[in-house]
Amino acid sequence: METRRRSLVKALVWNAIGFISMVSVGIAATGSASLGGTMALINTALGFGCYVIYERIWTRINWGRIYV
């Protein structure tokens, strides 16, 4: 079973990567750093919440696991 701390760290690292890429896309799409950054912050907050919930749900599902 995965610990909550590990799930949280994985979510933070993944969202940092996503935030950097989303800022780049937002700036390229809008031409505005502030608008692109705002879009990236909203996207990152939503993605973070969804990812943590998703990971915690999957830690409770035994389907596909092999126990040795």
PyMOL Python script that loads the backbone (N, CA, C, O; Angstrom):
from pymol import cmd

cmd.read_pdbstr("""\
ATOM      1  N   MET A   1       0.837  -1.181   0.000  1.00  0.00           N
ATOM      2  CA  MET A   1       0.000   0.000   0.000  1.00  0.00           C
ATOM      3  C   MET A   1       0.879   1.240   0.000  1.00  0.00           C
ATOM      4  O   MET A   1       1.918   1.279   0.659  1.00  0.00           O
ATOM      5  N   GLU A   2       0.466   2.219  -0.720  1.00  0.00           N
ATOM      6  CA  GLU A   2       1.216   3.463  -0.822  1.00  0.00           C
ATOM      7  C   GLU A   2       0.818   4.406   0.315  1.00  0.00           C
ATOM      8  O   GLU A   2      -0.358   4.511   0.665  1.00  0.00           O
ATOM      9  N   THR A   3       1.814   5.090   0.886  1.00  0.00           N
ATOM     10  CA  THR A   3       1.518   6.008   1.979  1.00  0.00           C
ATOM     11  C   THR A   3       0.938   7.319   1.429  1.00  0.00           C
ATOM     12  O   THR A   3       1.118   7.657   0.260  1.00  0.00           O
ATOM     13  N   ARG A   4       0.252   8.028   2.289  1.00  0.00           N
ATOM     14  CA  ARG A   4      -0.301   9.331   1.896  1.00  0.00           C
ATOM     15  C   ARG A   4       0.813  10.312   1.542  1.00  0.00           C
ATOM     16  O   ARG A   4       0.679  11.117   0.620  1.00  0.00           O
ATOM     17  N   ARG A   5       1.894  10.234   2.274  1.00  0.00           N
ATOM     18  CA  ARG A   5       3.016  11.138   2.011  1.00  0.00           C
ATOM     19  C   ARG A   5       3.583  10.904   0.612  1.00  0.00           C
ATOM     20  O   ARG A   5       3.862  11.857  -0.115  1.00  0.00           O
ATOM     21  N   ARG A   6       3.751   9.637   0.236  1.00  0.00           N
ATOM     22  CA  ARG A   6       4.261   9.319  -1.101  1.00  0.00           C
ATOM     23  C   ARG A   6       3.299   9.811  -2.174  1.00  0.00           C
ATOM     24  O   ARG A   6       3.733  10.381  -3.175  1.00  0.00           O
ATOM     25  N   SER A   7       1.998   9.600  -1.982  1.00  0.00           N
ATOM     26  CA  SER A   7       1.005  10.086  -2.937  1.00  0.00           C
ATOM     27  C   SER A   7       1.086  11.604  -3.069  1.00  0.00           C
ATOM     28  O   SER A   7       0.992  12.138  -4.174  1.00  0.00           O
ATOM     29  N   LEU A   8       1.260  12.296  -1.948  1.00  0.00           N
ATOM     30  CA  LEU A   8       1.345  13.748  -1.957  1.00  0.00           C
ATOM     31  C   LEU A   8       2.585  14.234  -2.690  1.00  0.00           C
ATOM     32  O   LEU A   8       2.498  15.162  -3.495  1.00  0.00           O
ATOM     33  N   VAL A   9       3.729  13.632  -2.431  1.00  0.00           N
ATOM     34  CA  VAL A   9       4.975  14.030  -3.102  1.00  0.00           C
ATOM     35  C   VAL A   9       4.888  13.772  -4.599  1.00  0.00           C
ATOM     36  O   VAL A   9       5.317  14.602  -5.400  1.00  0.00           O
ATOM     37  N   LYS A  10       4.332  12.625  -4.979  1.00  0.00           N
ATOM     38  CA  LYS A  10       4.167  12.320  -6.402  1.00  0.00           C
ATOM     39  C   LYS A  10       3.268  13.358  -7.066  1.00  0.00           C
ATOM     40  O   LYS A  10       3.552  13.814  -8.174  1.00  0.00           O
ATOM     41  N   ALA A  11       2.197  13.725  -6.394  1.00  0.00           N
ATOM     42  CA  ALA A  11       1.276  14.715  -6.949  1.00  0.00           C
ATOM     43  C   ALA A  11       1.947  16.076  -7.078  1.00  0.00           C
ATOM     44  O   ALA A  11       1.739  16.768  -8.075  1.00  0.00           O
ATOM     45  N   LEU A  12       2.742  16.472  -6.099  1.00  0.00           N
ATOM     46  CA  LEU A  12       3.430  17.767  -6.152  1.00  0.00           C
ATOM     47  C   LEU A  12       4.443  17.822  -7.293  1.00  0.00           C
ATOM     48  O   LEU A  12       4.504  18.811  -8.023  1.00  0.00           O
ATOM     49  N   VAL A  13       5.224  16.779  -7.445  1.00  0.00           N
ATOM     50  CA  VAL A  13       6.225  16.746  -8.524  1.00  0.00           C
ATOM     51  C   VAL A  13       5.538  16.754  -9.884  1.00  0.00           C
ATOM     52  O   VAL A  13       5.935  17.502 -10.778  1.00  0.00           O
ATOM     53  N   TRP A  14       4.517  15.931 -10.042  1.00  0.00           N
ATOM     54  CA  TRP A  14       3.795  15.870 -11.312  1.00  0.00           C
ATOM     55  C   TRP A  14       3.160  17.224 -11.643  1.00  0.00           C
ATOM     56  O   TRP A  14       3.184  17.659 -12.794  1.00  0.00           O
ATOM     57  N   ASN A  15       2.599  17.879 -10.641  1.00  0.00           N
ATOM     58  CA  ASN A  15       1.964  19.169 -10.876  1.00  0.00           C
ATOM     59  C   ASN A  15       2.970  20.271 -11.127  1.00  0.00           C
ATOM     60  O   ASN A  15       2.655  21.220 -11.845  1.00  0.00           O
ATOM     61  N   ALA A  16       4.152  20.190 -10.575  1.00  0.00           N
ATOM     62  CA  ALA A  16       5.191  21.172 -10.894  1.00  0.00           C
ATOM     63  C   ALA A  16       5.570  21.069 -12.366  1.00  0.00           C
ATOM     64  O   ALA A  16       5.735  22.083 -13.045  1.00  0.00           O
ATOM     65  N   ILE A  17       5.704  19.848 -12.851  1.00  0.00           N
ATOM     66  CA  ILE A  17       6.001  19.635 -14.275  1.00  0.00           C
ATOM     67  C   ILE A  17       4.849  20.169 -15.124  1.00  0.00           C
ATOM     68  O   ILE A  17       5.074  20.867 -16.112  1.00  0.00           O
ATOM     69  N   GLY A  18       3.630  19.846 -14.743  1.00  0.00           N
ATOM     70  CA  GLY A  18       2.462  20.324 -15.474  1.00  0.00           C
ATOM     71  C   GLY A  18       2.323  21.830 -15.438  1.00  0.00           C
ATOM     72  O   GLY A  18       1.930  22.439 -16.432  1.00  0.00           O
ATOM     73  N   PHE A  19       2.643  22.447 -14.296  1.00  0.00           N
ATOM     74  CA  PHE A  19       2.554  23.899 -14.166  1.00  0.00           C
ATOM     75  C   PHE A  19       3.509  24.596 -15.127  1.00  0.00           C
ATOM     76  O   PHE A  19       3.130  25.554 -15.800  1.00  0.00           O
ATOM     77  N   ILE A  20       4.732  24.120 -15.188  1.00  0.00           N
ATOM     78  CA  ILE A  20       5.727  24.725 -16.081  1.00  0.00           C
ATOM     79  C   ILE A  20       5.288  24.607 -17.536  1.00  0.00           C
ATOM     80  O   ILE A  20       5.396  25.566 -18.300  1.00  0.00           O
ATOM     81  N   SER A  21       4.799  23.443 -17.917  1.00  0.00           N
ATOM     82  CA  SER A  21       4.360  23.281 -19.305  1.00  0.00           C
ATOM     83  C   SER A  21       3.105  24.103 -19.585  1.00  0.00           C
ATOM     84  O   SER A  21       2.967  24.654 -20.678  1.00  0.00           O
ATOM     85  N   MET A  22       2.191  24.196 -18.624  1.00  0.00           N
ATOM     86  CA  MET A  22       0.960  24.953 -18.826  1.00  0.00           C
ATOM     87  C   MET A  22       1.234  26.453 -18.909  1.00  0.00           C
ATOM     88  O   MET A  22       0.579  27.155 -19.679  1.00  0.00           O
ATOM     89  N   VAL A  23       2.181  26.948 -18.136  1.00  0.00           N
ATOM     90  CA  VAL A  23       2.558  28.362 -18.245  1.00  0.00           C
ATOM     91  C   VAL A  23       3.063  28.644 -19.657  1.00  0.00           C
ATOM     92  O   VAL A  23       2.694  29.644 -20.272  1.00  0.00           O
ATOM     93  N   SER A  24       3.900  27.763 -20.154  1.00  0.00           N
ATOM     94  CA  SER A  24       4.429  27.936 -21.514  1.00  0.00           C
ATOM     95  C   SER A  24       3.319  27.941 -22.554  1.00  0.00           C
ATOM     96  O   SER A  24       3.304  28.787 -23.448  1.00  0.00           O
ATOM     97  N   VAL A  25       2.399  27.008 -22.440  1.00  0.00           N
ATOM     98  CA  VAL A  25       1.277  26.942 -23.382  1.00  0.00           C
ATOM     99  C   VAL A  25       0.379  28.159 -23.219  1.00  0.00           C
ATOM    100  O   VAL A  25      -0.064  28.732 -24.215  1.00  0.00           O
ATOM    101  N   GLY A  26       0.104  28.564 -21.993  1.00  0.00           N
ATOM    102  CA  GLY A  26      -0.752  29.726 -21.736  1.00  0.00           C
ATOM    103  C   GLY A  26      -0.176  31.002 -22.304  1.00  0.00           C
ATOM    104  O   GLY A  26      -0.899  31.804 -22.896  1.00  0.00           O
ATOM    105  N   ILE A  27       1.118  31.198 -22.130  1.00  0.00           N
ATOM    106  CA  ILE A  27       1.764  32.391 -22.683  1.00  0.00           C
ATOM    107  C   ILE A  27       1.750  32.353 -24.203  1.00  0.00           C
ATOM    108  O   ILE A  27       1.468  33.359 -24.853  1.00  0.00           O
ATOM    109  N   ALA A  28       2.056  31.193 -24.764  1.00  0.00           N
ATOM    110  CA  ALA A  28       2.048  31.069 -26.228  1.00  0.00           C
ATOM    111  C   ALA A  28       0.656  31.294 -26.805  1.00  0.00           C
ATOM    112  O   ALA A  28       0.516  31.898 -27.868  1.00  0.00           O
ATOM    113  N   ALA A  29      -0.375  30.811 -26.112  1.00  0.00           N
ATOM    114  CA  ALA A  29      -1.743  30.915 -26.623  1.00  0.00           C
ATOM    115  C   ALA A  29      -2.330  32.311 -26.463  1.00  0.00           C
ATOM    116  O   ALA A  29      -3.090  32.768 -27.316  1.00  0.00           O
ATOM    117  N   THR A  30      -1.977  32.996 -25.362  1.00  0.00           N
ATOM    118  CA  THR A  30      -2.598  34.292 -25.088  1.00  0.00           C
ATOM    119  C   THR A  30      -1.678  35.480 -25.335  1.00  0.00           C
ATOM    120  O   THR A  30      -2.149  36.600 -25.534  1.00  0.00           O
ATOM    121  N   GLY A  31      -0.373  35.244 -25.322  1.00  0.00           N
ATOM    122  CA  GLY A  31       0.579  36.345 -25.451  1.00  0.00           C
ATOM    123  C   GLY A  31       0.742  37.134 -24.163  1.00  0.00           C
ATOM    124  O   GLY A  31       1.445  38.144 -24.145  1.00  0.00           O
ATOM    125  N   SER A  32       0.106  36.693 -23.086  1.00  0.00           N
ATOM    126  CA  SER A  32       0.145  37.398 -21.811  1.00  0.00           C
ATOM    127  C   SER A  32       0.680  36.473 -20.726  1.00  0.00           C
ATOM    128  O   SER A  32       0.157  35.380 -20.508  1.00  0.00           O
ATOM    129  N   ALA A  33       1.734  36.930 -20.046  1.00  0.00           N
ATOM    130  CA  ALA A  33       2.302  36.126 -18.965  1.00  0.00           C
ATOM    131  C   ALA A  33       1.345  36.038 -17.786  1.00  0.00           C
ATOM    132  O   ALA A  33       1.238  34.982 -17.162  1.00  0.00           O
ATOM    133  N   SER A  34       0.649  37.124 -17.466  1.00  0.00           N
ATOM    134  CA  SER A  34      -0.260  37.091 -16.317  1.00  0.00           C
ATOM    135  C   SER A  34      -1.477  36.200 -16.590  1.00  0.00           C
ATOM    136  O   SER A  34      -1.890  35.439 -15.716  1.00  0.00           O
ATOM    137  N   LEU A  35      -2.044  36.287 -17.772  1.00  0.00           N
ATOM    138  CA  LEU A  35      -3.182  35.442 -18.113  1.00  0.00           C
ATOM    139  C   LEU A  35      -2.748  33.975 -18.234  1.00  0.00           C
ATOM    140  O   LEU A  35      -3.432  33.078 -17.740  1.00  0.00           O
ATOM    141  N   GLY A  36      -1.617  33.742 -18.890  1.00  0.00           N
ATOM    142  CA  GLY A  36      -1.096  32.382 -19.004  1.00  0.00           C
ATOM    143  C   GLY A  36      -0.776  31.784 -17.648  1.00  0.00           C
ATOM    144  O   GLY A  36      -1.032  30.603 -17.413  1.00  0.00           O
ATOM    145  N   GLY A  37      -0.209  32.598 -16.742  1.00  0.00           N
ATOM    146  CA  GLY A  37       0.107  32.136 -15.389  1.00  0.00           C
ATOM    147  C   GLY A  37      -1.137  31.836 -14.582  1.00  0.00           C
ATOM    148  O   GLY A  37      -1.184  30.853 -13.842  1.00  0.00           O
ATOM    149  N   THR A  38      -2.151  32.687 -14.724  1.00  0.00           N
ATOM    150  CA  THR A  38      -3.421  32.457 -14.025  1.00  0.00           C
ATOM    151  C   THR A  38      -4.068  31.161 -14.494  1.00  0.00           C
ATOM    152  O   THR A  38      -4.550  30.364 -13.688  1.00  0.00           O
ATOM    153  N   MET A  39      -4.072  30.963 -15.803  1.00  0.00           N
ATOM    154  CA  MET A  39      -4.623  29.726 -16.362  1.00  0.00           C
ATOM    155  C   MET A  39      -3.864  28.517 -15.811  1.00  0.00           C
ATOM    156  O   MET A  39      -4.467  27.504 -15.455  1.00  0.00           O
ATOM    157  N   ALA A  40      -2.552  28.633 -15.746  1.00  0.00           N
ATOM    158  CA  ALA A  40      -1.727  27.528 -15.254  1.00  0.00           C
ATOM    159  C   ALA A  40      -1.995  27.249 -13.774  1.00  0.00           C
ATOM    160  O   ALA A  40      -2.054  26.087 -13.371  1.00  0.00           O
ATOM    161  N   LEU A  41      -2.157  28.295 -12.960  1.00  0.00           N
ATOM    162  CA  LEU A  41      -2.445  28.101 -11.538  1.00  0.00           C
ATOM    163  C   LEU A  41      -3.777  27.391 -11.325  1.00  0.00           C
ATOM    164  O   LEU A  41      -3.875  26.478 -10.506  1.00  0.00           O
ATOM    165  N   ILE A  42      -4.792  27.810 -12.056  1.00  0.00           N
ATOM    166  CA  ILE A  42      -6.102  27.167 -11.930  1.00  0.00           C
ATOM    167  C   ILE A  42      -6.016  25.710 -12.363  1.00  0.00           C
ATOM    168  O   ILE A  42      -6.524  24.821 -11.680  1.00  0.00           O
ATOM    169  N   ASN A  43      -5.373  25.471 -13.496  1.00  0.00           N
ATOM    170  CA  ASN A  43      -5.224  24.109 -14.000  1.00  0.00           C
ATOM    171  C   ASN A  43      -4.440  23.232 -13.019  1.00  0.00           C
ATOM    172  O   ASN A  43      -4.801  22.078 -12.789  1.00  0.00           O
ATOM    173  N   THR A  44      -3.386  23.773 -12.452  1.00  0.00           N
ATOM    174  CA  THR A  44      -2.561  23.018 -11.520  1.00  0.00           C
ATOM    175  C   THR A  44      -3.323  22.686 -10.246  1.00  0.00           C
ATOM    176  O   THR A  44      -3.222  21.567  -9.745  1.00  0.00           O
ATOM    177  N   ALA A  45      -4.081  23.633  -9.716  1.00  0.00           N
ATOM    178  CA  ALA A  45      -4.862  23.386  -8.499  1.00  0.00           C
ATOM    179  C   ALA A  45      -5.902  22.288  -8.737  1.00  0.00           C
ATOM    180  O   ALA A  45      -6.052  21.381  -7.918  1.00  0.00           O
ATOM    181  N   LEU A  46      -6.605  22.374  -9.840  1.00  0.00           N
ATOM    182  CA  LEU A  46      -7.600  21.344 -10.160  1.00  0.00           C
ATOM    183  C   LEU A  46      -6.936  19.987 -10.399  1.00  0.00           C
ATOM    184  O   LEU A  46      -7.402  18.961  -9.903  1.00  0.00           O
ATOM    185  N   GLY A  47      -5.861  19.996 -11.153  1.00  0.00           N
ATOM    186  CA  GLY A  47      -5.147  18.756 -11.443  1.00  0.00           C
ATOM    187  C   GLY A  47      -4.575  18.113 -10.196  1.00  0.00           C
ATOM    188  O   GLY A  47      -4.605  16.891 -10.055  1.00  0.00           O
ATOM    189  N   PHE A  48      -4.056  18.925  -9.292  1.00  0.00           N
ATOM    190  CA  PHE A  48      -3.495  18.410  -8.047  1.00  0.00           C
ATOM    191  C   PHE A  48      -4.565  17.702  -7.221  1.00  0.00           C
ATOM    192  O   PHE A  48      -4.371  16.576  -6.763  1.00  0.00           O
ATOM    193  N   GLY A  49      -5.675  18.366  -7.043  1.00  0.00           N
ATOM    194  CA  GLY A  49      -6.762  17.773  -6.265  1.00  0.00           C
ATOM    195  C   GLY A  49      -7.257  16.475  -6.867  1.00  0.00           C
ATOM    196  O   GLY A  49      -7.448  15.486  -6.160  1.00  0.00           O
ATOM    197  N   CYS A  50      -7.465  16.479  -8.172  1.00  0.00           N
ATOM    198  CA  CYS A  50      -7.946  15.277  -8.848  1.00  0.00           C
ATOM    199  C   CYS A  50      -6.927  14.145  -8.773  1.00  0.00           C
ATOM    200  O   CYS A  50      -7.300  12.987  -8.580  1.00  0.00           O
ATOM    201  N   TYR A  51      -5.649  14.468  -8.925  1.00  0.00           N
ATOM    202  CA  TYR A  51      -4.611  13.443  -8.899  1.00  0.00           C
ATOM    203  C   TYR A  51      -4.503  12.781  -7.528  1.00  0.00           C
ATOM    204  O   TYR A  51      -4.383  11.559  -7.436  1.00  0.00           O
ATOM    205  N   VAL A  52      -4.544  13.579  -6.467  1.00  0.00           N
ATOM    206  CA  VAL A  52      -4.443  13.010  -5.117  1.00  0.00           C
ATOM    207  C   VAL A  52      -5.623  12.086  -4.845  1.00  0.00           C
ATOM    208  O   VAL A  52      -5.443  10.985  -4.324  1.00  0.00           O
ATOM    209  N   ILE A  53      -6.814  12.524  -5.190  1.00  0.00           N
ATOM    210  CA  ILE A  53      -7.996  11.690  -4.994  1.00  0.00           C
ATOM    211  C   ILE A  53      -7.888  10.408  -5.815  1.00  0.00           C
ATOM    212  O   ILE A  53      -8.154   9.317  -5.311  1.00  0.00           O
ATOM    213  N   TYR A  54      -7.500  10.543  -7.069  1.00  0.00           N
ATOM    214  CA  TYR A  54      -7.336   9.402  -7.974  1.00  0.00           C
ATOM    215  C   TYR A  54      -6.352   8.384  -7.411  1.00  0.00           C
ATOM    216  O   TYR A  54      -6.642   7.188  -7.386  1.00  0.00           O
ATOM    217  N   GLU A  55      -5.192   8.850  -6.960  1.00  0.00           N
ATOM    218  CA  GLU A  55      -4.176   7.953  -6.402  1.00  0.00           C
ATOM    219  C   GLU A  55      -4.679   7.253  -5.151  1.00  0.00           C
ATOM    220  O   GLU A  55      -4.445   6.057  -4.977  1.00  0.00           O
ATOM    221  N   ARG A  56      -5.364   7.978  -4.277  1.00  0.00           N
ATOM    222  CA  ARG A  56      -5.851   7.377  -3.038  1.00  0.00           C
ATOM    223  C   ARG A  56      -6.919   6.325  -3.316  1.00  0.00           C
ATOM    224  O   ARG A  56      -6.975   5.304  -2.630  1.00  0.00           O
ATOM    225  N   ILE A  57      -7.757   6.560  -4.302  1.00  0.00           N
ATOM    226  CA  ILE A  57      -8.764   5.558  -4.668  1.00  0.00           C
ATOM    227  C   ILE A  57      -8.082   4.298  -5.173  1.00  0.00           C
ATOM    228  O   ILE A  57      -8.439   3.192  -4.767  1.00  0.00           O
ATOM    229  N   TRP A  58      -7.104   4.456  -6.055  1.00  0.00           N
ATOM    230  CA  TRP A  58      -6.429   3.281  -6.624  1.00  0.00           C
ATOM    231  C   TRP A  58      -5.623   2.492  -5.599  1.00  0.00           C
ATOM    232  O   TRP A  58      -5.382   1.301  -5.800  1.00  0.00           O
ATOM    233  N   THR A  59      -5.201   3.128  -4.499  1.00  0.00           N
ATOM    234  CA  THR A  59      -4.483   2.359  -3.471  1.00  0.00           C
ATOM    235  C   THR A  59      -5.404   1.359  -2.787  1.00  0.00           C
ATOM    236  O   THR A  59      -4.928   0.396  -2.185  1.00  0.00           O
ATOM    237  N   ARG A  60      -6.703   1.568  -2.869  1.00  0.00           N
ATOM    238  CA  ARG A  60      -7.683   0.682  -2.234  1.00  0.00           C
ATOM    239  C   ARG A  60      -8.195  -0.408  -3.172  1.00  0.00           C
ATOM    240  O   ARG A  60      -8.928  -1.296  -2.739  1.00  0.00           O
ATOM    241  N   ILE A  61      -7.822  -0.353  -4.440  1.00  0.00           N
ATOM    242  CA  ILE A  61      -8.295  -1.326  -5.420  1.00  0.00           C
ATOM    243  C   ILE A  61      -7.222  -2.394  -5.607  1.00  0.00           C
ATOM    244  O   ILE A  61      -6.083  -2.072  -5.945  1.00  0.00           O
ATOM    245  N   ASN A  62      -7.570  -3.644  -5.395  1.00  0.00           N
ATOM    246  CA  ASN A  62      -6.607  -4.728  -5.494  1.00  0.00           C
ATOM    247  C   ASN A  62      -6.515  -5.334  -6.892  1.00  0.00           C
ATOM    248  O   ASN A  62      -5.620  -6.137  -7.157  1.00  0.00           O
ATOM    249  N   TRP A  63      -7.417  -4.963  -7.777  1.00  0.00           N
ATOM    250  CA  TRP A  63      -7.439  -5.510  -9.120  1.00  0.00           C
ATOM    251  C   TRP A  63      -6.084  -5.292  -9.817  1.00  0.00           C
ATOM    252  O   TRP A  63      -5.549  -4.183  -9.796  1.00  0.00           O
ATOM    253  N   GLY A  64      -5.540  -6.332 -10.423  1.00  0.00           N
ATOM    254  CA  GLY A  64      -4.304  -6.238 -11.193  1.00  0.00           C
ATOM    255  C   GLY A  64      -3.030  -6.326 -10.380  1.00  0.00           C
ATOM    256  O   GLY A  64      -1.938  -6.279 -10.946  1.00  0.00           O
ATOM    257  N   ARG A  65      -3.139  -6.451  -9.087  1.00  0.00           N
ATOM    258  CA  ARG A  65      -1.942  -6.578  -8.250  1.00  0.00           C
ATOM    259  C   ARG A  65      -1.539  -8.043  -8.155  1.00  0.00           C
ATOM    260  O   ARG A  65      -2.379  -8.942  -8.151  1.00  0.00           O
ATOM    261  N   ILE A  66      -0.246  -8.253  -8.081  1.00  0.00           N
ATOM    262  CA  ILE A  66       0.280  -9.600  -7.899  1.00  0.00           C
ATOM    263  C   ILE A  66       1.011  -9.609  -6.567  1.00  0.00           C
ATOM    264  O   ILE A  66       1.928  -8.820  -6.342  1.00  0.00           O
ATOM    265  N   TYR A  67       0.601 -10.493  -5.703  1.00  0.00           N
ATOM    266  CA  TYR A  67       1.225 -10.612  -4.380  1.00  0.00           C
ATOM    267  C   TYR A  67       2.140 -11.832  -4.386  1.00  0.00           C
ATOM    268  O   TYR A  67       1.724 -12.940  -4.724  1.00  0.00           O
ATOM    269  N   VAL A  68       3.383 -11.605  -4.009  1.00  0.00           N
ATOM    270  CA  VAL A  68       4.366 -12.676  -3.997  1.00  0.00           C
ATOM    271  C   VAL A  68       4.607 -13.135  -2.589  1.00  0.00           C
ATOM    272  O   VAL A  68       5.409 -14.041  -2.364  1.00  0.00           O
TER     273      VAL A  68
END
""", "prot")
cmd.dss("prot")
cmd.show_as("cartoon", "prot")
cmd.util.cbc("prot")
cmd.orient("prot")
